[in-house]
């Protein structure tokens, strides 16, 4: 069995990527990927002060694999809950 990354480890890396090393976990849900081998994954919510260029968001919601650092479907929203940006995966961010 591969080493599982904790949601906290993933959250720290994603928060740093978007400019907030102090981002806080707002929620975590364990899941598994649909196609076999049903890789373990998380659905994670982060709160903080995130930046992408001139854009600013206060929450990020995304999915992440638990056994390697891969993050996708990154939705950033503002204080009012409006979509600020969407990144298909962290590499495209």
C-alpha positions as CSV (number, residue, x, y, z in Angstrom):
1,X,0.0,0.0,0.0
2,X,1.4,3.4,-1.0
3,X,2.0,6.2,1.5
4,X,-1.2,8.3,1.9
5,X,-0.8,12.0,1.9
6,X,-2.8,13.7,4.6
7,X,-5.4,16.3,3.7
8,X,-3.3,18.8,5.7
9,X,-0.2,18.1,3.6
10,X,-2.2,18.6,0.4
11,X,-4.0,21.7,1.7
12,X,-0.6,23.3,2.7
13,X,0.8,22.7,-0.8
14,X,-2.3,24.0,-2.6
15,X,-2.5,27.0,-0.3
16,X,1.1,27.9,-0.9
17,X,0.6,27.5,-4.7
18,X,-2.2,30.1,-4.5
19,X,-0.3,32.5,-2.2
20,X,-1.6,31.5,1.3
21,X,0.7,29.2,3.3
22,X,-1.7,29.7,6.3
23,X,-4.8,28.4,4.4
24,X,-7.2,26.4,6.7
25,X,-9.1,23.2,5.9
26,X,-12.8,23.9,5.7
27,X,-13.8,20.4,5.0
28,X,-12.6,17.0,3.8
29,X,-14.5,14.1,2.4
30,X,-12.9,10.7,1.7
31,X,-13.8,9.0,-1.6
32,X,-12.4,6.6,-4.2
33,X,-11.9,7.1,-7.9
34,X,-14.5,5.6,-10.2
35,X,-12.4,3.6,-12.6
36,X,-10.4,0.6,-11.1
37,X,-8.1,0.4,-9.2
38,X,-10.4,2.8,-7.2
39,X,-7.6,5.1,-6.0
40,X,-8.3,6.8,-2.7
41,X,-9.0,10.5,-3.0
42,X,-10.2,13.5,-1.1
43,X,-12.6,16.3,-1.8
44,X,-11.1,19.3,0.0
45,X,-12.4,22.8,0.9
46,X,-9.9,25.5,1.9
47,X,-10.4,28.9,3.3
48,X,-7.8,31.7,3.1
49,X,-6.7,34.6,0.9
50,X,-5.8,33.1,-2.5
51,X,-4.5,34.9,-5.6
52,X,-4.3,34.1,-9.2
53,X,-2.8,37.2,-10.9
54,X,-5.1,40.1,-9.9
55,X,-7.9,37.7,-9.0
56,X,-8.6,37.1,-5.3
57,X,-10.6,34.3,-3.7
58,X,-11.5,33.3,-0.1
59,X,-12.3,29.6,-0.7
60,X,-10.9,26.8,-2.9
61,X,-12.8,23.5,-3.4
62,X,-10.9,20.7,-5.2
63,X,-10.3,17.0,-5.5
64,X,-6.9,15.4,-4.8
65,X,-5.5,11.9,-4.9
66,X,-4.5,10.5,-1.5
67,X,-1.4,8.5,-2.6
68,X,0.4,11.1,-4.8
69,X,0.3,14.9,-5.2
70,X,-2.3,15.4,-7.9
71,X,-5.0,18.0,-7.5
72,X,-7.9,18.8,-10.0
73,X,-11.2,20.6,-10.4
74,X,-10.0,23.6,-8.4
75,X,-12.9,26.1,-8.0
76,X,-12.1,29.4,-6.4
77,X,-14.9,31.6,-5.0
78,X,-15.1,35.0,-3.4
79,X,-16.8,36.1,-0.2
80,X,-20.2,36.2,-1.8
81,X,-19.8,32.6,-3.2
82,X,-19.3,33.7,-6.8
83,X,-16.9,31.8,-9.0
84,X,-13.6,33.7,-9.4
85,X,-11.6,31.1,-11.4
86,X,-11.5,27.4,-12.2
87,X,-8.3,25.4,-12.9
88,X,-8.6,22.0,-14.4
89,X,-5.6,20.9,-12.4
90,X,-2.8,22.4,-10.3
91,X,-0.2,22.2,-13.1
92,X,-2.5,24.4,-15.3
93,X,-2.9,27.0,-12.5
